[in-house]
Amino acid sequence: MSVHINPGQTAETEQLSVQDARARCAAIRHMARAWSETLDEDGRDEAVMAFVLEAMQVFEEAPDADTGHHGDLPQPEAQLAWSAGLAAAALPLLEALHWLTSLYSGLLPGETRSRLGAFYTPPALAARLLDQAEEAGLDWATARILDPAAGGSAFLVDAALRMRAALPDCAPEFALAQLATRLKGIELDPQAARIGQRAVEIVLADLAKAAHRPVPSIVVQGDSLTAKPRADYDLVVGNPPYGRITLSPELRRRFARSLYGHANLYGIFTDIALRWTKAGGLIAFLTPTSVLSGQYFSALRGLIARHAPPAAIDFVHARRGVFEDVQQETMLAVYRKGRRSRRAQIHYIHVDSATETRIVRNGMVTLPQKPEGPWLAPRQAEHSALIARAEALSDRLGDLGYRVSTGPLVWNRYKPQLKDRPSKAARPLIWSEAVCTDGLFRFRAEKKNHSPYFALKPGDDWMLVTQAAVLVQRTTAKEQRRRIIAAELPGAFVAEHGGVVVENHLNMILPVGKPKVPPAVLAALLNSAIVDQLFRCISGSVAVSAFELEALPLPAPAALAPLAKLVGTGADREALDQACAALYGMTA
């Protein structure tokens, strides 16, 4: 259940959205009240109702909070919401809490949700990340734990239960005092902080009742970016917010050691975690996998490798149904501050539901000698052998005589120059659809707003490509059969038209001087199944970036002679795949 309010809405549609949000907030009230009525008399029913009051105050529903009135919902919807609350009551406690707390983030306007990075963690992934920390040696009976971006408190409520279970024979008041001292969450959004605190109070309500004192303040409102860190936590855990952020000059200087280009929130939070964690302590974060390969995280990778190398990384198999609005592959990683080993255990997590996962062991990853570059990590068990062979190869695109550049034309900035017919000034305009999935180049412009020619004006010569090249689609998803979709831009076609213009949804792999390998051979190599699998061990986002292409381990030019012969004789894809696999010591 979610509401997305677009910033550009008209007043009329905005009013409808507000009404919808209020109706859905009424649904939260019904669900939570139905849930609370099923609870035993252990103090938890009161804690749930406190949560309800908090939620309604957040959405300006407080005037109706202390009455039995069912709000603005029509009877069928009210009954459905009540039934949903009864269903939530039948769920395990952590899952039911996730159900309710995630409704808060779902009710946020889309822009606000993205700005705050409010994508709450499913219980299964929170539990797995805490399991990883436990496997790395965390002692729940003594550990001090911090979540610097607490959100709905998914990690804190689970951690609170584990810490409590590790103190089975102590008095309730002592257990509460221990939690107050050793468990802390910081949350920027004050409403989310209050709801997160209420969630902790729900799981500890029976303990508070037995101790005759309230649950201590665990979740506080604050800004982790500006907080003064104390390096005394055994575990810094969480699902930090994602997205670019513009830092003040002061913060830019503070986090300079981990920045390259623009700042991303989850990279900043990883740096923050290093500052809060004591020597020998753990950092356990759920983040996009782009930290392993993206150019903007190169400085952060170097920082991690030096100060807290990973001990374990789990790749999350499901993107849909986990974080619906996040377009990147996700991972759970545990880092140990002061660790010297450069090898980490890899697992693959298959998410079957919000509470169920299956874990497959995928081998090990070894950090490269230059950790600022992309890290190769197996996404499948068979990738470990491929990575071992690839790490022995020292050549890259630059060694083969090529460089990568993005297609220069951002077409919607030059709409008047798009033409349907050739002319003296017009050159062929190469769109991404010209690079076909079968590895062939076909000059075409068939999609909406795509014109086949571009009229150059004086000063536009920088857009003109005048030599043969290899073109690669810049955006592909891991669900596609191929992540790398490449084709040779034939020199004959370029010469026939006096040059071409390439649109910026394509990467251009351009010769530097006289290349050591012909473009057709390079295209065949990049289109092979084995290189596609190797690329998947690098890239976790939908982008096929120049940085990652230039980092691909490739066979030496001399080793490519048999492949060149096959390309020259017009061999089929199966034969080419077999030859390329052999170059990596593998079989197709």
C-alpha positions as CSV (number, residue, x, y, z in Angstrom):
1,M,0.0,0.0,0.0
2,S,1.6,3.3,-1.0
3,V,0.9,6.8,-2.2
4,H,3.2,8.7,-4.6
5,I,2.5,12.4,-4.9
6,N,4.3,14.0,-7.8
7,P,5.8,17.5,-7.1
8,G,4.3,18.8,-10.3
9,Q,0.7,18.0,-9.5
10,T,-2.1,20.4,-10.0
11,A,-3.9,21.7,-7.0
12,E,-6.9,19.5,-7.8
13,T,-4.9,16.3,-8.1
14,E,-2.8,17.2,-5.0
15,Q,-6.0,17.6,-3.0
16,L,-7.1,14.2,-4.2
17,S,-3.8,12.8,-3.1
18,V,-4.1,14.3,0.3
19,Q,-7.5,12.8,0.7
20,D,-6.2,9.5,-0.4
21,A,-3.3,9.7,2.1
22,R,-5.8,10.5,4.9
23,A,-8.0,7.6,3.9
24,R,-4.9,5.3,3.9
25,C,-3.9,6.7,7.2
26,A,-7.4,5.7,8.5
27,A,-6.6,2.3,7.1
28,I,-3.4,2.2,9.2
29,R,-5.5,3.0,12.2
30,H,-8.0,0.2,11.5
31,M,-5.2,-2.3,11.0
32,A,-3.3,-1.4,14.1
33,R,-6.4,-1.3,16.3
34,A,-7.5,-4.7,15.0
35,W,-4.0,-6.0,15.7
36,S,-3.9,-4.5,19.2
37,E,-7.2,-6.1,20.2
38,T,-5.8,-9.6,19.6
39,L,-2.7,-9.1,21.8
40,D,-2.4,-10.6,25.3
41,E,-2.3,-8.4,28.3
42,D,1.4,-8.0,28.5
43,G,1.6,-4.3,27.9
44,R,2.1,-4.7,24.2
45,D,-1.5,-3.7,23.4
46,E,-0.8,-0.2,24.9
47,A,2.4,0.0,23.0
48,V,0.7,-0.7,19.7
49,M,-1.9,1.9,20.4
50,A,0.9,4.4,21.2
51,F,2.3,3.5,17.8
52,V,-1.2,4.2,16.2
53,L,-1.4,7.6,17.9
54,E,2.1,8.5,16.6
55,A,1.2,7.5,13.1
56,M,-1.9,9.5,13.1
57,Q,-0.2,12.6,14.5
58,V,2.4,12.3,11.7
59,F,-0.4,12.5,9.1
60,E,-2.4,15.1,11.0
61,E,-5.0,12.6,12.1
62,A,-4.6,13.3,15.9
63,P,-8.1,14.8,16.5
64,D,-9.7,11.4,15.9
65,A,-7.0,9.4,17.6
66,D,-8.6,8.8,21.0
67,T,-12.1,7.9,19.8
68,G,-13.5,4.7,18.4
69,H,-14.6,6.5,15.2
70,H,-13.5,4.6,12.1
71,G,-12.7,7.8,10.1
72,D,-13.5,8.5,6.5
73,L,-13.3,5.1,5.1
74,P,-16.5,3.6,3.5
75,Q,-17.7,0.5,5.3
76,P,-16.2,-2.1,2.8
77,E,-12.8,-0.5,2.9
78,A,-12.9,-0.1,6.7
79,Q,-13.8,-3.8,7.0
80,L,-11.0,-4.8,4.7
81,A,-8.5,-2.7,6.7
82,W,-9.8,-4.3,9.9
83,S,-9.3,-7.7,8.4
84,A,-5.7,-6.8,7.3
85,G,-5.0,-5.8,10.9
86,L,-6.2,-9.2,12.1
87,A,-4.0,-10.8,9.5
88,A,-1.0,-8.7,10.7
89,A,-1.7,-9.9,14.2
90,A,-1.3,-13.5,13.1
91,L,2.2,-12.7,11.7
92,P,5.4,-13.0,13.6
93,L,6.1,-9.8,15.6
94,L,8.9,-8.5,13.4
95,E,7.0,-9.1,10.2
96,A,3.9,-7.4,11.6
97,L,6.0,-4.4,12.6
98,H,7.5,-4.2,9.2
99,W,4.0,-4.2,7.7
100,L,3.0,-1.1,9.8
101,T,6.3,0.9,9.8
102,S,6.7,0.5,6.0
103,L,3.3,2.0,5.5
104,Y,4.7,5.3,6.8
105,S,7.3,5.4,4.1
106,G,4.8,4.3,1.5
107,L,2.6,7.3,2.4
108,L,5.4,9.8,1.8
109,P,5.3,11.8,-1.4
110,G,7.5,10.3,-4.0
111,E,10.0,13.2,-4.0
112,T,10.2,13.2,-0.2
113,R,10.7,9.4,0.0
114,S,13.5,9.6,-2.6
115,R,15.2,12.5,-0.8
116,L,15.1,10.8,2.5
117,G,16.0,7.4,1.1
118,A,13.0,5.9,2.9
119,F,13.0,2.4,1.6
120,Y,12.5,0.2,4.7
121,T,14.3,-3.2,5.1
122,P,12.3,-6.4,4.9
123,P,12.7,-8.5,8.0
124,A,14.4,-11.4,6.2
125,L,17.2,-9.2,5.0
126,A,17.5,-7.4,8.4
127,A,17.8,-10.8,10.1
128,R,20.3,-12.1,7.5
129,L,22.6,-9.1,8.0
130,L,22.5,-9.5,11.8
131,D,23.2,-13.2,11.3
132,Q,26.3,-12.3,9.3
133,A,27.5,-10.1,12.1
134,E,26.9,-12.9,14.6
135,E,28.8,-15.3,12.3
136,A,31.7,-12.8,12.3
137,G,31.9,-13.1,16.1
138,L,29.5,-10.4,17.5
139,D,28.5,-11.1,21.1
140,W,25.0,-9.9,21.8
141,A,25.5,-10.0,25.5
142,T,28.1,-7.3,25.5
143,A,28.1,-5.6,22.0
144,R,27.3,-1.9,21.6
145,I,25.3,-1.3,18.4
146,L,24.4,1.7,16.3
147,D,22.1,2.2,13.3
148,P,22.9,5.7,12.0
149,A,19.9,5.7,9.6
150,A,17.3,3.9,11.7
151,G,14.2,4.4,9.5
152,G,11.5,2.0,10.7
153,S,14.0,0.4,13.2
154,A,14.0,-3.0,11.4
155,F,17.6,-3.7,12.6
156,L,17.1,-2.2,16.0
157,V,14.0,-4.2,16.9
158,D,15.6,-7.4,15.8
159,A,18.9,-6.5,17.6
160,A,16.9,-5.6,20.8
161,L,15.4,-9.1,20.8
162,R,18.7,-10.8,20.3
163,M,20.4,-8.7,23.0
164,R,17.6,-9.5,25.4
165,A,17.8,-13.2,24.6
166,A,21.5,-13.1,25.4
167,L,20.6,-11.9,29.0
168,P,18.2,-14.6,30.0
169,D,18.6,-14.6,33.8
170,C,18.9,-10.9,34.5
171,A,16.3,-8.7,36.1
172,P,14.0,-6.8,33.7
173,E,15.2,-3.4,34.9
174,F,18.8,-4.5,34.3
175,A,18.0,-5.7,30.8
176,L,16.3,-2.4,30.0
177,A,19.3,-0.5,31.4
178,Q,21.6,-2.6,29.2
179,L,19.6,-1.8,26.1
180,A,19.6,1.8,26.9
181,T,23.4,1.8,27.2
182,R,24.3,-0.5,24.3
183,L,21.6,0.1,21.5
184,K,21.1,3.3,19.6
185,G,19.5,4.6,16.4
186,I,19.8,7.9,14.7
187,E,17.1,9.0,12.2
188,L,17.0,12.3,10.3
189,D,13.2,12.4,9.8
190,P,11.7,13.2,13.2
191,Q,8.4,11.5,12.4
192,A,10.2,8.3,11.3
193,A,12.3,8.5,14.5
194,R,9.2,8.6,16.7
195,I,7.6,5.7,14.8
196,G,10.9,3.8,15.0
197,Q,11.0,4.4,18.7
198,R,7.4,3.2,19.1
199,A,8.4,0.0,17.2
200,V,11.1,-0.7,19.7
201,E,8.7,-0.1,22.5
202,I,6.3,-2.6,21.1
203,V,8.9,-5.4,21.1
204,L,10.0,-4.5,24.6
205,A,6.6,-3.7,26.1
206,D,6.4,-6.9,28.2
207,L,9.9,-6.3,29.6
208,A,8.9,-2.7,30.4
209,K,5.8,-3.8,32.2
210,A,7.8,-6.3,34.2
211,A,10.3,-3.7,35.2
212,H,7.7,-1.1,36.0
213,R,9.4,1.5,33.9
214,P,9.2,2.8,30.3
215,V,11.3,1.5,27.5
216,P,14.4,3.8,27.3
217,S,14.9,6.2,24.4
218,I,16.7,4.1,21.7
219,V,15.9,6.0,18.5
220,V,16.7,9.7,18.5
221,Q,16.2,12.3,15.9
222,G,19.5,13.6,14.5
223,D,21.7,14.0,11.5
224,S,24.5,11.4,11.3
225,L,26.3,13.5,8.7
226,T,27.0,16.3,11.2
227,A,27.1,14.2,14.4
228,K,30.4,14.0,16.2
229,P,31.4,10.3,16.1
230,R,32.8,8.2,18.9
231,A,34.7,5.1,17.7
232,D,33.3,2.8,20.4
233,Y,30.6,0.7,18.7
234,D,31.1,-3.1,18.2
235,L,28.6,-3.0,15.3
236,V,27.4,-0.2,13.1
237,V,24.5,-1.7,11.1
238,G,21.8,-0.5,8.7
239,N,20.3,0.2,5.4
240,P,21.6,3.7,4.7
241,P,19.8,6.1,2.4
242,Y,20.7,6.1,-1.3
243,G,21.0,8.9,-3.8
244,R,23.2,11.8,-4.7
245,I,23.6,14.6,-2.2
246,T,25.1,18.1,-2.4
247,L,27.4,18.6,0.5
248,S,28.4,21.9,2.1
249,P,32.1,22.8,1.7
250,E,32.6,21.8,5.3
251,L,31.1,18.3,4.9
252,R,32.9,18.0,1.5
253,R,36.2,18.5,3.4
254,R,35.2,16.1,6.2
255,F,34.4,13.2,3.8
256,A,37.0,14.0,1.2
257,R,38.9,10.8,1.8
258,S,36.0,8.7,0.5
259,L,34.7,11.0,-2.4
260,Y,35.3,10.9,-6.1
261,G,33.1,13.3,-8.0
262,H,29.5,13.7,-6.7
263,A,28.6,12.3,-3.3
264,N,26.2,9.5,-2.8
265,L,24.5,9.1,0.6
266,Y,25.2,5.5,1.1
267,G,28.9,6.1,0.4
268,I,28.9,8.9,2.9
269,F,27.2,6.6,5.5
270,T,29.8,3.9,4.9
271,D,32.5,6.5,5.7
272,I,30.5,7.6,8.8
273,A,30.3,3.9,9.9
274,L,34.1,3.6,9.8
275,R,34.3,6.6,12.2
276,W,31.8,5.2,14.7
277,T,33.2,1.6,14.8
278,K,36.0,0.7,17.2
279,A,39.1,-1.3,16.2
280,G,38.1,-4.9,15.5
281,G,34.4,-3.9,15.3
282,L,32.0,-4.7,12.5
283,I,30.1,-2.7,9.9
284,A,27.1,-4.5,8.4
285,F,25.4,-2.5,5.7
286,L,22.7,-3.2,3.0
287,T,23.7,-1.2,0.0
288,P,23.6,-1.2,-3.8
289,T,26.5,-3.3,-5.3
290,S,27.7,-0.2,-7.3
291,V,30.1,0.4,-4.4
292,L,32.1,-2.6,-5.8
293,S,32.6,-1.1,-9.2
294,G,31.2,2.4,-9.8
295,Q,33.8,5.1,-10.6
296,Y,32.2,7.4,-8.1
297,F,33.0,4.9,-5.3
298,S,36.7,4.4,-6.3
299,A,38.0,6.4,-3.3
300,L,35.6,4.7,-1.0
301,R,36.8,1.2,-2.1
302,G,40.4,2.3,-1.4
303,L,39.3,3.5,2.0
304,I,37.5,0.3,2.8
305,A,40.3,-1.9,1.6
306,R,42.8,-0.1,3.8
307,H,40.8,0.2,7.0
308,A,37.9,-2.3,7.0
309,P,38.1,-5.0,4.2
310,P,35.0,-7.1,3.7
311,A,34.6,-10.4,5.6
312,A,31.4,-11.5,3.8
313,I,29.2,-10.3,1.0
314,D,25.7,-11.6,0.2
315,F,24.2,-10.6,-3.2
316,V,20.4,-10.4,-3.2
317,H,18.9,-12.3,-6.0
318,A,15.5,-10.5,-6.1
319,R,15.2,-6.8,-6.9
320,R,11.5,-6.8,-7.5
321,G,9.5,-7.4,-4.3
322,V,12.4,-6.3,-2.2
323,F,12.9,-2.6,-2.9
324,E,10.4,-1.8,-5.7
325,D,11.7,1.6,-6.5
326,V,15.4,0.8,-6.4
327,Q,17.0,0.0,-9.8
328,Q,20.2,-1.5,-8.6
329,E,21.4,-4.9,-7.5
330,T,21.6,-5.1,-3.7
331,M,24.1,-6.6,-1.4
332,L,24.6,-7.3,2.3
333,A,28.2,-6.8,3.4
334,V,30.1,-7.2,6.7
335,Y,33.4,-5.3,7.1
336,R,35.8,-5.6,10.0
337,K,37.7,-2.5,11.0
338,G,41.4,-3.3,11.1
339,R,41.1,-6.5,9.3
340,R,44.1,-7.4,7.1
341,S,42.7,-10.2,4.9
342,R,41.8,-9.3,1.4
343,R,39.5,-12.3,0.8
344,A,35.8,-12.3,1.6
345,Q,33.2,-15.1,1.6
346,I,30.4,-14.6,-1.1
347,H,26.8,-15.9,-0.9
348,Y,23.8,-15.4,-3.1
349,I,20.5,-14.8,-1.4
350,H,17.2,-15.9,-3.0
351,V,14.4,-13.8,-1.5
352,D,11.3,-15.9,-1.5
353,S,9.2,-13.6,0.7
354,A,9.6,-10.7,3.2
355,T,10.6,-13.3,5.8
356,E,12.1,-16.2,3.9
357,T,15.5,-16.5,2.1
358,R,17.6,-19.2,0.7
359,I,21.4,-18.8,0.8
360,V,23.8,-20.3,-1.7
361,R,27.6,-20.2,-1.1
362,N,29.4,-18.7,-4.1
363,G,33.0,-18.9,-3.3
364,M,35.5,-16.1,-2.3
365,V,36.4,-12.7,-3.6
366,T,39.9,-11.3,-3.5
367,L,40.4,-7.6,-3.5
368,P,42.6,-6.3,-6.4
369,Q,46.0,-4.9,-5.8
370,K,44.6,-1.5,-6.8
371,P,41.3,-1.6,-4.8
372,E,40.2,1.7,-6.3
373,G,39.4,-0.3,-9.5
374,P,36.3,-2.5,-9.8
375,W,36.2,-5.6,-7.6
376,L,35.4,-8.9,-9.3
377,A,32.9,-10.9,-7.2
378,P,31.1,-14.1,-8.2
379,R,27.3,-13.8,-8.7
380,Q,27.1,-17.6,-9.3
381,A,29.1,-20.5,-8.0
382,E,30.8,-21.2,-11.3
383,H,32.0,-17.6,-11.5
384,S,34.8,-18.3,-9.0
385,A,36.9,-20.2,-11.5
386,L,36.3,-17.6,-14.2
387,I,37.4,-14.8,-11.9
388,A,40.5,-16.7,-10.9
389,R,41.4,-17.0,-14.6
390,A,40.5,-13.4,-15.4
391,E,42.6,-12.1,-12.5
392,A,45.7,-13.6,-14.2
393,L,45.1,-11.4,-17.3
394,S,46.8,-8.0,-17.2
395,D,45.5,-6.5,-20.5
396,R,42.6,-4.1,-20.7
397,L,41.0,-2.2,-23.5
398,G,43.7,0.4,-23.4
399,D,46.3,-2.3,-24.0
400,L,44.4,-3.4,-27.1
401,G,44.5,0.2,-28.5
402,Y,41.1,1.5,-27.5
403,R,39.4,4.1,-25.2
404,V,35.8,4.4,-24.2
405,S,33.7,7.5,-24.6
406,T,30.0,8.2,-24.3
407,G,28.0,9.1,-27.5
408,P,28.2,12.9,-27.5
409,L,24.7,13.7,-28.7
410,V,22.0,14.5,-26.1
411,W,19.3,14.6,-28.7
412,N,16.6,16.5,-26.9
413,R,19.0,19.5,-26.6
414,Y,19.2,19.6,-30.4
415,K,15.7,18.7,-31.6
416,P,15.7,21.2,-34.5
417,Q,18.8,19.5,-36.0
418,L,17.1,16.0,-36.2
419,K,16.2,15.3,-39.8
420,D,14.3,12.6,-41.6
421,R,16.3,12.8,-44.8
422,P,20.0,13.1,-45.7
423,S,21.5,16.4,-46.9
424,K,24.8,18.0,-47.5
425,A,25.0,18.9,-43.8
426,A,23.2,15.9,-42.4
427,R,25.0,12.8,-41.2
428,P,23.6,9.4,-40.0
429,L,22.4,9.5,-36.4
430,I,23.2,6.3,-34.6
431,W,20.7,5.4,-31.9
432,S,20.9,2.5,-29.4
433,E,18.5,0.4,-31.5
434,A,21.2,0.3,-34.2
435,V,23.2,-2.1,-32.0
436,C,21.2,-5.3,-32.2
437,T,21.1,-8.2,-29.7
438,D,22.6,-10.5,-32.4
439,G,25.8,-8.4,-32.4
440,L,25.1,-6.7,-35.7
441,F,25.0,-3.0,-36.6
442,R,21.8,-2.0,-38.5
443,F,21.3,1.6,-39.3
444,R,17.8,2.4,-38.2
445,A,15.7,4.9,-36.2
446,E,12.4,3.3,-35.5
447,K,11.4,4.5,-32.0
448,K,9.3,7.5,-31.2
449,N,11.1,10.8,-31.8
450,H,14.0,9.1,-33.4
451,S,15.1,10.6,-36.7
452,P,17.8,8.9,-38.9
453,Y,19.9,12.0,-39.6
454,F,21.5,14.9,-37.8
455,A,22.3,18.2,-39.4
456,L,25.6,19.6,-38.2
457,K,26.1,23.3,-37.7
458,P,29.3,25.2,-37.5
459,G,31.1,24.2,-34.3
460,D,29.4,20.8,-34.2
461,D,32.5,18.9,-35.5
462,W,33.2,17.6,-32.0
463,M,30.2,15.3,-32.4
464,L,31.4,13.7,-35.6
465,V,32.8,10.1,-35.5
466,T,35.0,9.5,-38.6
467,Q,36.5,6.1,-37.9
468,A,35.4,2.5,-37.4
469,A,34.5,1.8,-33.7
470,V,32.7,-0.6,-31.4
471,L,29.3,0.6,-30.1
472,V,27.9,-0.8,-26.8
473,Q,24.5,-0.1,-25.3
474,R,24.8,1.9,-22.1
475,T,21.8,0.5,-20.2
476,T,20.9,-3.1,-19.7
477,A,19.4,-5.1,-16.8
478,K,20.7,-8.2,-15.2
479,E,17.5,-10.0,-16.3
480,Q,18.4,-9.6,-19.9
481,R,20.2,-12.5,-21.8
482,R,23.2,-10.2,-22.4
483,R,24.5,-7.3,-20.2
484,I,27.0,-6.3,-22.9
485,I,25.3,-5.7,-26.3
486,A,28.0,-4.6,-28.8
487,A,28.4,-4.2,-32.5
488,E,31.1,-3.0,-34.9
489,L,30.4,0.4,-36.5
490,P,31.8,-0.5,-39.9
491,G,34.5,1.7,-41.3
492,A,32.9,1.4,-44.8
493,F,29.6,2.9,-43.5
494,V,31.4,5.7,-41.8
495,A,33.5,6.5,-44.9
496,E,30.4,6.4,-47.2
497,H,28.7,9.1,-45.2
498,G,31.7,11.2,-44.2
499,G,31.2,10.4,-40.6
500,V,28.3,9.7,-38.2
501,V,26.8,11.2,-35.0
502,V,26.3,8.8,-32.0
503,E,23.5,9.4,-29.5
504,N,24.5,9.2,-25.8
505,H,22.7,6.0,-24.9
506,L,25.6,4.3,-26.6
507,N,29.2,3.8,-25.5
508,M,31.8,4.3,-28.2
509,I,34.9,2.2,-28.0
510,L,37.3,4.2,-30.2
511,P,40.7,3.3,-31.6
512,V,43.7,5.2,-30.4
513,G,46.0,5.3,-33.3
514,K,46.3,2.0,-35.0
515,P,44.6,-0.6,-32.7
516,K,46.2,-4.0,-32.1
517,V,42.9,-5.8,-32.6
518,P,40.3,-5.0,-35.4
519,P,37.0,-3.6,-34.2
520,A,35.1,-6.6,-35.5
521,V,37.2,-9.0,-33.4
522,L,36.8,-6.8,-30.3
523,A,33.0,-6.7,-30.9
524,A,32.9,-10.5,-31.1
525,L,34.8,-10.8,-27.9
526,L,32.6,-8.4,-26.0
527,N,29.5,-10.1,-27.3
528,S,30.6,-13.5,-26.1
529,A,28.9,-15.4,-23.2
530,I,32.1,-15.6,-21.2
531,V,32.8,-11.9,-21.2
532,D,29.1,-11.2,-20.4
533,Q,29.5,-13.4,-17.3
534,L,32.7,-11.6,-16.4
535,F,31.0,-8.3,-16.7
536,R,28.2,-9.4,-14.4
537,C,30.9,-10.1,-11.8
538,I,31.7,-6.4,-12.0
539,S,28.5,-4.5,-12.6
540,G,25.5,-4.4,-10.3
541,S,23.5,-1.5,-11.8
542,V,21.7,-1.1,-15.1
543,A,24.5,1.1,-16.4
544,V,27.2,-0.3,-18.6
545,S,29.8,2.4,-17.8
546,A,33.0,3.3,-19.6
547,F,34.8,2.9,-16.3
548,E,33.7,-0.8,-16.0
549,L,34.3,-1.6,-19.7
550,E,37.8,-0.2,-19.4
551,A,38.4,-2.4,-16.3
552,L,37.4,-5.7,-18.0
553,P,40.3,-8.2,-17.9
554,L,41.0,-9.2,-21.6
555,P,43.3,-11.6,-23.4
556,A,46.5,-10.2,-24.8
557,P,46.3,-9.1,-28.5
558,A,48.4,-12.0,-29.7
559,A,46.1,-14.5,-28.0
560,L,43.2,-13.2,-30.0
561,A,44.6,-14.4,-33.4
562,P,42.4,-17.6,-33.5
563,L,39.3,-15.5,-32.7
564,A,40.3,-13.1,-35.5
565,K,40.5,-15.9,-37.9
566,L,37.0,-17.2,-37.0
567,V,35.6,-13.7,-37.4
568,G,37.2,-13.3,-40.8
569,T,35.6,-16.6,-42.0
570,G,32.1,-15.6,-40.7
571,A,31.9,-18.2,-38.0
572,D,28.6,-18.6,-36.1
573,R,27.9,-17.4,-32.6
574,E,28.4,-20.9,-31.0
575,A,31.9,-21.2,-32.5
576,L,32.8,-17.7,-31.4
577,D,31.6,-18.3,-27.9
578,Q,33.7,-21.5,-27.7
579,A,36.8,-19.7,-28.8
580,C,36.2,-16.8,-26.4
581,A,35.6,-19.2,-23.5
582,A,38.9,-20.9,-24.3
583,L,40.7,-17.6,-24.1
584,Y,39.7,-17.6,-20.4
585,G,40.5,-21.3,-19.9
586,M,36.8,-22.1,-19.7
587,T,34.3,-24.1,-21.8
588,A,31.3,-22.5,-23.4
